[in-house]
Amino acid sequence: MIAHRTRRPLKGTSIFGWLKIQVSSLLKRRLKIVVLFAIAAIVGQSMSSTLQAQEVPTLEPSQPLTSLKTVSIPEPSNLAEFVTNKTAALVLGKSLFWDMQTGSDNIQSCASCHFHAGADNRSKHQLSPGLLRVNADGSPNPDTTFDIGGLNYQLKADDYPFHKLADINNRKSEVISDSNDVTGSQGLFGFLFSNNFLRKAQEVGVPELDPVFKTDNTNLLRVTGRNSPSAINAVFNFRNFWDGRAQNDFNGVNPFGSRDVNAKVIKVEAFGDLKEVKISLDNASLASQAVGPPLSEVEMSYKGKPFSLLGKKMLPLVPLNKQKVHPEDSVLGTYSRSPMPGIRSKYKTLVQAAFQPQWLNSDRIITIDANGKPTFTGLVGASDPNSATQFSLMEYNFPLFFGLAVQMYESTLVSDNAPIDQYLEGNSNALTSQQKLGKELFEGKAKCINCHGGAEFTNASVKNVKKERLERMVMGNDEVAVYDNGFYNIGVRPTKEDLGVGDKDPFGNPLSESRLAQQGKFNDPHVDPPVSPNERVAADGAFKTPGLRNVELTAPYFHNGGQLTLRQVVDFYNRGGDFHEQNIDNLDPDIENLGLSNEEKDALVAFMKGLTDDRVRYQKAPFDHPQLFVSNGHPGTGTAITKDSNGKATVEMREIRAVGRNGGTPLTNFLASNS
């Protein structure tokens, strides 16, 4: 919920230097400064005399709340260079997002962690220890010990919050218990990729014993190291993932955009020649995000499988061939084979219908050499279906199709008809009196709007970040630092437990654009003066601000999933966070004691419930979906795991029923929590 660019003079800093920073940076945020205030600083009048003569500067919300209907949906400016039929791309994207065949185990799909209001409501075998912890120098120092329930644990309401205090309003009160465990999402068993058997759409792997998720030398399902954020309204995020590693520019290959200088796709040139080319699509962080999990050895893939082999597996298949599709599905209904599973098409046909031919139509064979570089052998015809090195152009460019198609689908997941939208559109009765009080607090005393501004309820939005990607702010320790707009350290856990945007990408570069600017590798023309090599950056322990729409449905909360209820979240902010003092160097300055009464806390919670679009609650179009089976831990309790005939741990499965455009019964919230 909360944080804001509170500006105040630094201790030991001249008022003139401080005002220079404020005038250059904060005027862009609609700072109301009486003209005499700025003039007085320029001519050298004292601060005390100025304040006596003029009113103290006040801040207006940089992003006032508006209906989400007022915000255009971000779309790549050069999309037509790739997509020829948006409707066909939408059909392809929804199929891929929900299809269990995309996982190496033929169970795990994108939707497996995003089926409930775009998030995950499973509560058994969802814990991960503090695997992202680092040493003081940033080197890995994973904590592999569980503090709460351990492997295959069924979470309970009284496990939350993970940091328990004797006085919920006083962060300095006695700590009753503390855990750096994470409520994540269960994924796959540990396997090293071996091969595809395409006729059975079956991937083969060699078991690889996981150092953490195992018992009795038997692998259990791995669990992610962060909580699953909602996919709904994610199209409005400038960058995606908690640490922002999914870049706004999509390179057609992986999440890292222009950061990966070697990322190339293959294009058909004149006379049918093939050529490696670099591409870049703006406003495409959803596409960048989409191509990450399908190759993650924790989330969806056996270790070491290239994306082109996923293409070789998927293209011949009937989409959703293990799942029923409701005949009234808002996107897939006309394709449904109900009551049989799947839809009336094949992935190859959908790709051909959706994308421009220069990215997929060629009879040339692409061979991957020992260094992973594609060569064009001159052979024509179909690639060997059993080869792990020979590919068609459509197979090779599959991550391009996958990313853009999933983005096209997720771009429709926009919840813009909540009570808050109706209220902001002029219906004064859309919010209750308690919710109206909560709105006043949200925009004022509670400071929530300072990070959760605008129709998107997040400062990490495309609309906001494009105005200014980097900002200067006086941090919690009273020192100025540059930070990535929309990413804040709010004291959820000690900074070194998870660096967030303060970490590095696979190429050794900072994920933080502020640190890139510090190194001379990134320039934001809106930041004046430019970031200097010696300037302080606040990035460690900072995470993307999530949008708050439908937040009553998406517990548990924060990147670590450490809070169960919205009331617990409000208590957290009211006391100024849990690790305020420990994180002070990077802490957002608005994380401080708020002094909220119980009545005010209740009003804030009530207001946040007014951000729920009932179409999301009841799974109505565009939030309807195919049938899905998700893993739900292992039979029994604890680590007394049963095994199948191959010595593999057995898994419980849970059905999420298909619903059509008219929706169905709401899914139960996480641990039945909605307060």
N, C-alpha and C positions, 0 to 999 in steps of 0.2 A: 504494500500500500504506500508508503510515504517517502518523501524526501524533497528538498528544494534548494535552489541556489541562493541560500541566505548569504548575503555579502556583508562583511564588516571589516573595519580596518585591522590590519595585522599588528600584533605587538612588535614594536621596533621598526615599523614601516611608516614612512612619512604619509601624512594625509594626502599630499599631492600625488604621490606615487599610487596610493590606493585609489584615489578618484580617477586617475588616468585609466586604470584597469576597468573600473566600473563604467565610466562613460563609453569606452571603446567596446566593451562587451555587453553591458546590460541595457543600453539603449535599444539594442536589437530585441530585447525581451519586453519592450513597452514599459520601461521604468519611468514612473511619473517623477520627474525631478523638476522642481521649480527652477526656472531659468537662472534666477539669481544664485541658486545653490552652486551650479556649475561655474558661473562667472566668478563667484566669490573665491572658489578654489583656484581658478586660473590666475586671478590677480593677487592671490596670496593671503586672503583674509583667514583668520583663525577658524578652526572648526567650531569652537564654542560660540563665537560671535555669529557665525553663519546659522547655527542651529537655533540661536536665540531669535534671529530675525526671520528665519524661514521654517516651514514645517519639515519634519523629518521625511526623507524619501520613502515612498511606499511602493510595493510591487503589486501590479495586477497579474492575474493568472496569465502565463505566457500562452496557454492553450485553453481557452474557455470551453466548457462542456457544450457540445452541440449534438444533434441527432446524427447517428452514423450514416443516415441516408444522405447527408450533405457531403460525404467524403467519396471521391471517385476511387474505384478499385485499381490499385497500381497494376500496370501491365507493361511488359517490355516494349520499348518504342520500335524495335526491329522484329517484332514477333512474326510478322507476315513473311519474313525471309525464311522462316522455318515451318510455321504452321499454315496449312492451306485450308483447313476446315476446323473451326473451333468446336463445333458440335461433336465431330468425330473425336477430337482430342479430349473433350470432356468425358465421352463414353470410355475411351481408353484409360484416362486418368483415374476415374472412379473404379474401374475394374482392377487396375494395378494396385490401387491403394488398399482395397479390401481383399485381394486375392491371396489365399494362404499358400498358393503354389510359388509365390515369390520367395518364401523362406527356404533355406537349404533343407529344412526338415519337412517341408510341405505343410507346415502348420502356421509358422510365424509370418504375419503380414504387417504392413505399415499400421493398419487399423488395430492390430493386437494391443498396442499401447495407447490408442487414441479412439476407442469405440464408445466411450461414455462422455458426452458433451465435449468431444475432442480429446479427452484425457483417459485415465486408467483408474477404474474403481476396484481393482482386485486387492485383496488384503492378506492373502496367504502366500508365503515365500516371496515377499516383495522387499525384503531387507537386504541392504548391502552395507558392509563396514566402510570405514573411511579410506577408500582406496585411492582417493585423489589428493591425499595429504602430501605436503612437501616439506623439506628442510628449509632452514633460514636462507640458504643460497638458491632455493628453487629446485633443487634436485629431488627426485621422487622419494617419498618416505611413507609408503602406504601402510595404513593400519588395517590389519587383516582379522582383527578380533571383533566379534559382535558384542555389543553391550546390552542389547534388549532381549531378543528371543532366540537369535541364532538362525540356522538354516531351517527351511520349511516351517517357519513359525507363522501361526495365525495371529495377526496383529489384533490388539484390543484397544478400546477407546481410552482406557486409563494408561496406555503406553505414552500418550501424548499429553502435553508437548514433550519433545525430547530433552528440553532444558527446563526442569521444574524448580520453581522458587517458592520459598515460604510465603512471600508476599508478591502477588502477581503484579503489583504496581511499583515495585522497587527492585530494580535489577541488581542492587547491591545486597539484597537480603540473602538469607541462607539458601545455598543450593541444595535442594533435596536429592536430585539426581541429574545426571548429565550424560548424553550419548552423542557421539558423532556418527552414528548409523544414519543411513539414508533410506527413505521409502522410495524405492525405484520401481522398475518394471522387469518382470522375468522375461528372459529371452530364450537362447538356445543352450544345448549341451556343448561342451568344448570338443570340437572336431577339426582336424586338419583336412582341407579339401583334397579329394582324390580325383573324382571324375563325375560326369553326368551320364546317366542312362536315359536318353531322351524318350524312348518309347514308353517308359513308365514315369517320365518326368521325375526321376529319382536321382538325387545326388548322393554320391558315396564319399565318405570321409573316414579318416583314421582317428579313433578316440585320442584326445589329448587331455591328460588329467589336469584339471584346474587346481591351482594352489589354494583356492578359497572355497569354491562351491563344489565340495566333494564330501563324501563320507564313506568310510570303509573302502577306500580306493575306488570309489564309484562316483562318476560325475553327477552332479545335480544341475538343474537349469541355472544358468548364470543370471545375475540381476544387474541392471544398469546402476551407475554411480551417481545419477541425479534423477529427480522426480520428472515424470513426463508432463510437459506443458501441453496446453490445449492446442489442437490444430485449427480450431474455429477462430476466425478473424486473424489468423497468423499471416495472411496475405498483406496485412497492414504493417508488419514489422520490416524495418529497413534491413536488419540482419536477423538470422534465426539461430536457434539453439540458445541455451542459457548463456554460453560464453561468446555468442556472436560469430562463431567460426563459419557459419553458412553465409557466404558473402552476397551482397546485393547484386553483383554481376555474376552471371552463370557462364561457366566456361564449357559446358556441355559434357563434362567428364566427372567432376568431383565437387565437393562443397567450397573450394577455396578460390574460385574466380581467378583474377589476374595474379594472385599470389603464386599460383603454380605456373611458372613460365614454360613448362613442358606440356601443359594440357592442350591437346589438339584433337579435333575430330577430322573425319575424312569426307571430302566433297568430290562430286563428279564434275570434272572440268569439261572443256570442249573436246569433242571426239571420244568421249567416254573415258578419258584419262582420270585417274584418281590422284588427289593431292591432299596432304595434311594441311589443315588450316587452323588458325586460332580464331575463336569466336568469343563474343561477349554480348550477353543480353542484360540490360539494366532492369531494375525493378523485378528481379528474379531470384530473391533469396529463398523463396519456397522451392524452386527448382534445385537450387544449391543444397538446400536441406534434404530434399527428397532422395538424392543419390547417396547420402551418407549411410543410413541404416541398412540398406540392402547388402552392403559389404562388411558391416560390423560383425565381428565374431562374437560379440555379446548379444546383439539385437536380432539379426536375421540371417547371418551367413556363416558357413564353415570358413575357417581361416584360410586365407590365401587364394580365394576365388576371384578372378577378374570379372568386371561387369559384362564384358563381351560374352562370357560363358553363361551368365544369367540370361542374356539375350538369346543365345543358342538354345537354352532350355525353354524359355517362355514363348518365343515366336510361333512355334508349331501348335501351341496348346489352345484348347478351348478356355476362354477366360472364366474364372470362378467355377471350375469344373468339379470342385469339392463342396460347393456351397449353393444353396437355393437363392434365387433372385425373385423378389416379390413381383408379380405381374403388373403391379401399379407403382413400381419404383419410378421415381421422377425422372431418372436419366436412363436407366437400363430396362425399364418395363417392357418396351416394345421389342427388346432383344431376348427377353426371359424365355427359358425353356421349361418354366414351371408346369407341372410339379417336379420335373427333373432338375438337377443342378445345372448351373452354368448358363451361358447365353449363346445365341445363335450367331456365332462368328468365331474367328480365330484371331489371336493377337497380331499375326502378320497382316491380316486384312485390315484391322483397325489402324495399324501404323501407316499402311499405304493410303488409307482414306484421310488421315489426319495431317501428314507431313509432306513437305515439298519433295519432289522426286530427286533433286540433286543430293539429298542426304541419305537416300535409301535404294535407289534403282541402279544397280550395276551387276553384271554377271562376272565381274572380276573377283578373284579370290585374294583375300588379305591374309598374309602369314606373319605371325609374330615371331621375331627372332629371339635368340637367347638373352638379349638385353631388353626385351620388351618392346622393341621398336617394330612398327608395321612395315612390311615390304609387300610390293605388288608383283606377284610372281608371273603374271601374264597368262595364268591359267584362267579358263572360263568354265562356268557351270556352277553346280551346287558345292558348297564346302562340305568336307567330310564331317558327318554328324557326330562321329566319335573322336574327332581331333580336338585337342585343347589348344592348338596353335593356328588352326585354319578357320577363317570366318568370312561370311558374306558382309557386304557393306552395312546391311540392316542390323546384323548381329553386332558388328563392331561399334556402330553409333547408337546402340541401345540405351546407354545412359542419357544421351541427348533427348531421346524420345520419352524415356521414363520420367526424367526431371520435369520437362515442360508439360507433359500430359498430367502428371500429378499436380503441378501448379495450376493448370487450367481447372482441375476439379476442386482443389482446395480454395481457389479464388471464388467459388460459389458458396463457400461455407461462411457466410456473412450474416451475423445476427443483429439486424438493425431495426427490430420491432419490439424492443423491451419497453416496460413502463417508462424508463428514463427517456427513451426516444419519443414516446407519445407525449410525455410531459414537455419536453423541449420543443416539440412541434406545436404546442399551444393547448394541449388538454390538461388543464390544471388539476383535474381529478385523477389523473393517471398515477400520481403518488399520494400516499397517505400523509397525514400531518406529521407522523413520526419520520417517514422517509424524507419529507421536506426539511425537517430539522437535521437529519443526517446529511442531506445535500449541503446545507449551510456549513456544517462542521467539516465535511469533506473538502469544501472550497476555502475554509478558513482555519479555525483553531486546530483541526487535526492535520492540516497541511498535506492531505493526500493528493490533491490536485497538482502539487508541485512536481510530482513524478508521474502521476497517472492523469495527465491532462488530455484535453481534446476529446473528440467523439470516440477515438480509439481507446481512451483511458490508459494510454502509455506514452511516455516521451520517446520511446524507442521506435516510433512510427516513421514510415517513409515521409509523411508530410512534415513532421517536425525535424527529423535528422537532416533532411536535404537542405533545410535552412542553415544548419550549423552542425557539422559532424563532431566538432571538438569545441569544448568550452573551458573557460577558466572559472574556478570557484574557490572560495575560502573554505577549506575543509574543516573537519571536526577539530583538528589540532591548531586552528587559527593560522594556517599557512596556505598560501595560494598554490593551486595545482591545476594542471590541465587534465581533463578526463574525457572519455568517449560519451557523447550525449546519449542519454537513455540507459546507461550502465552505472549502477551505484552499489557501493558497499554499505549495507544497512545493519551490519552487526548480527546477522543470523547465526553465524558460526565464526570461530577465529579465522582470520584471513588465510593462514597457512594450511588450513584443512582443505581448501579448494580455491585456487587462484582465479577461477573464472576467466574473465577477459584479460586478466593479468598473465595468463599462460602463453605458450608459444604454439604456432602452427607446425605442421610436419616439416617445414622447410627451415625451421630455426628462427623464424621472424615472430615478433610479438603479435598476438591476436589484437592487442590494443592499437587502434590507429593513432592514439596520442603518443604512444611509444615509438611507432613508426615515424611520426612527425619529428619526434625528438632526435631520431637517427637520420633525419633528412630524407626519408623514403616516402613521405606523405605530406601533402600540403592542402590545407583547408583555407581557401581564400577569404572565408568569413572570419577567421581568427586573426586579429590584429592586436599586437604584433605577432608574427609567426612564432611557432614553438621553437625555442632555442635548445641547443644540445644539453645545456646545464639546467634546464627548467624542470621543476618537479612534476611528475605524472602520478595521478591517483588511479590505478587500474587493478591492483591486487585485491582479490576478494570481491570484485564488482561483477554484478550479473545483470542481464537484460531485464528491464522492467516489464513484467507481463501485463497484458491488458486485463481488466477486471470484469469484463462482460461474462455473464454466466458463472461467476466465481462461486456462487453457492453450490454449484454442481461439481466442482473440480477439486475438492479436497483429496489428499492433504496438500498443504501450502508451502511455498518457498522452494528454492532449488533443491533443498534436502528433504522436502516432504515432512518437515518436523513439527508442523502445527496441524491439528485436526479440524478445528472449527474457526469460523470467521471471528468469533468472540476471542479466541486465543490469539488470533492475528492482531486484533485491535489492542488487546492487552500488551502484546509485544511492542507495538509502536508507542503505546501510552507510557511505557517505562523507559523508552529510549533505547530499545533493542536489548539483546542479551549479552553482547560482547562489545559494548560501546567503548570502554576504556582500552581493551586489548586491540581494537581495530582503529584507534583514533587517528592514525596517520592517513588512513584511506577513507575514513568514515564520512558519509554525507552529513553536512552540518545540521540538517533538519531532524536527524535522529536524536531526539532529546525528550525530556519529560514533557508530556502534553497536559497533564492535569485533568484528564477527562473524568467526568462522573459516570456512574453506572447507567444513568439515563442517557447520557451522551453516547456511551459505548453501544447501548442497545439501538439507538437511532442510527448510528453508523452501519451497524450490521443490517438493520432493516433497509437502509438505503442501498446497500450492496446487493441485497436480494431483488431490488428494483431494477437491476441490470440484467436480469435473466429474461431471455426471449423464450416464450413458451413453446415455440417451434423446436427449440433445442431440447427442452424438457420432455416433450412428447414425441421426439424423433420425427417431426413432420418435415416435408420437403423445405429446403434442400438437405435436411439432416437425416433423411431416411437412408436405408442401407441394406446390403445383402446380409444373409446369414453369415455368422462367424463362429468358429470354435476357438477358444483361447485356453492356453494352459493355465492351470489353477493350483500350482504346487504339486506335491507328490502325495500319494495316498498315506493316510495315517498322520500322526503328529511327530514332531521332532525328526531325528535322523535314522530311525529304524525303517529304512527304505526297502520296499519290495522291488524285485528285479524281474525283468522278462526273461525269456529263454536265451537271449543273447547277452545276458548280464547287464543290461541297460536299465537304469532306474525307471520305474513306471511313472506316468504322469496323469494327474486328474485333468479332465477337460470340462469346459463349461460352454454351453451354447448361448450365443446372442442371436435371437431370432430375427429373421428378415422382416423389415417393415416397409410399407409403401409410402406414397406421398402424403397420405392422411395420418401417418404416424401410428403410435401404439402406446402401450402402458410405459410410463417412465421407468428407466432402470434405477435400481437402488443406489443411492449415493455411497461413497466410501464409508464403511462402517456405519451406514445409515445416518451419516452426519449431514445436517443442513443448517447448522446454526453457528 
